[in-house]
Amino acid sequence: PVAYRLRLPQELVGVHDTFYVSNLKKCLATVNLHIPLDEVKVDDKLHFFKQPIEILDRGVKKLKRRWIPIVKVRWNSRREPEFTWKQEDEMKRENCDLR
């Protein structure tokens, strides 16, 4: 397999510096996309923190024996808006200030 080893800045000391070509995907963002490192929020396992911005829609989903309320959530995403459907009670537990 073909791999690249990158020289990363000191702020990214916890990021593995070897990237395999087979794992890379084409970036469809603009060429001059630049995100300051201080704006990138990651946990101790280097997973991005996604935060909900707003509730866009509400609905219900039928399970085998019951119906559950769901909400369409817009998340903060630097590349493009990202929308997902989540269970309403789960969103209330995690983000009680969203309406």
Secondary structure, DSSP 8 states (H G I E B T S, - for coil): --EEE----GGGTTS--EEEGGG-----S-TT----GGG--B-TT--B---EEEEEEEEEEE-SS-EEEEEEEEE--SSS-EEEEEEHHHHHHH-TT--
